[in-house]
């Protein structure tokens, strides 16, 4: 490693890097002090002292709360709360927050050890060590990317990661009404019991299988119909002979442009069984009205119709782009070979379009699988289904979760179902992403 | 033989025009119906006619003066605006770091973002609720803005990073040699080049609060803090549709600006979506 020039400064007895790292491992900043970087070392040491003095006790308390989820039950006498008792859910969230801070602290600790090690290596090689001013400058230069991502990380950590960790952990507790709702009573860890219940208990399993089946059928129908209707209209508009292409495209893109919740609420009125204009029209031409939203079958039909109205413009716009991008020479070559119209469509157009839209098709499937807005705003999961627990005939898993959480306080079961949904969506996305070219090119995958 | 083909072509063209026209009617019907509904003299859904005898704007006046609608509109506008600013800044900064720098933790960060966006959004609802309760941000617009901004990062960062990856690095390297700082490079070179994707991110974050129902309902409780989505939903679902025409007027007032904004920027939207699919 060392050549003749630096051997003067190199002292084999002084293993600066390892010693510095070890000292910094013992206590933050010690390694830096050993390297005579006094300001930096002092700051590190002060940070650890501060954390140890002020945060070790709350941290242990939070950890205790996380493990036990509280031990004191609220005591009431004559309707008055005598003793507050432990709030299991608050304890759990505080525990998660404490663990998140621990991770951040460990990260800083590791940086401190690495820094001591690196400075030591410099000393071993006889390179002068940066003073505080220089290392500050170095940090702002090297640390620029960290500076950029820190806000995003903090936001994601506390508003996405923390809630998700909590959401996942809930599945392993008995947090549910009516017997395990804080602050009145405590919540306990129960392991995989809720998962077993979902599949084994009749009331849960029949609802779950029923909803899951419909959810799958819904996602397939919703995706396939919008995809092919979109393709159909893209083909018609992009036909050589069709005129006023811009005009048609602008009209057909409107459903995509209108705020979705507004349009869904409009359809809710159009499909209104009693007063809606659709049934009025049917009655006017001598037919009887159809119970659009109050009959399980027709409610599902309504959903599919409304979804086509929403969904096809997106595909139409996208496929128009794809179609105009196809090289005209391919068709000319096909003409020379004597291919007819339908052959050109099935052998050329469709495969080309399918190929370039496949990743989006899979994402659309995942989107439809979890299309809460459409289901909830149009039918609210209704009409009522007496065979289901806390769900209606058109409920999909995600709207069922919403009801379980906000209306029924069945938090643990809602969490179990959302973990299952996660596995569906995640496996689809991973499969999808791993197939795209860009992802393979991204150096992180190698 | 050739004449036959020509007639066939003609017939097909006519058939296609008819089909396009019929579809246009289907597409436009709900839109026309809600506009006419808002101008109908009656109050209820039942009395709404597609060809009314006379039109009136009294529902708009009632809506503006007799209800909290203007307040909801102002709330939504405020939330949308700040969400747009905060989310775009967070997303673009993170995406730039992930795209242009190689630092320890980068791979893990990207992977984490990818996994995070696969969870159903409101799996964390209860925790968010309790968190905001603890911080005193429940029933507060800033609480909702924070929730939106936090949720927009994983997806947005990947999308914008993908776009940045596609931009040539030579310009930046030239600027770096000339001694430009990171910030200068970002604002003078990256920003102008990535206009389409920035528009896409800003716009989606602006529109999201107009559409979101779940989190708005979770966070906002009192009547004067509501957003349009909740207010309008309660107008149609409550009290047997006696306020239908008012809802119609409210819907039109929301839909018009958003739709215009959308049509105006649709080129970028489609581009952004494609970028997300190809480079995601």
Interface residues (C-beta under 8 A of the other chain):
Chain A: X89 X90 X93 X144 X145 X146 X148 X149 X151 X152 X153 X155 X156 X158 X159 X160 X161 X162 X163 X164 X166 X167 X168 X170 X233 X236 X237 X239 X241 X242 X248 X250 X251 X252 X253 X254 X255 X256 X257 X258 X259 X260 X261 X262 X263 X265 X266 X267 X268 X269 X270 X272 X274 X275 X276 X277 X309 X317 X318 X321 X359 X360 X363 X370 X372 X373 X376 X377 X380 X398 X401 X402 X405 X406 X411 X415 X418 X421 X422 X425 X426 X429 X433 X436 X437 X438 X439 X442 X444
Chain B: X9 X13 X16 X17 X19 X20 X23 X24 X26 X27 X28 X30 X31 X33 X34 X44 X45 X46 X48 X50 X89 X90 X91 X93 X94 X96 X97 X98 X100 X101 X103 X106 X107 X109 X110 X111 X112 X113 X114 X115 X116 X118 X119 X120 X122 X123 X124 X125 X126 X127 X128 X130 X131 X134 X146 X147 X149 X150 X151 X153 X154 X157 X162 X165 X182 X207 X210 X211 X213 X214 X218 X229 X232 X233 X236 X237 X241 X244 X247 X251 X254 X255 X258 X259 X262 X263 X266 X270 X273 X274 X277 X278 X279 X280
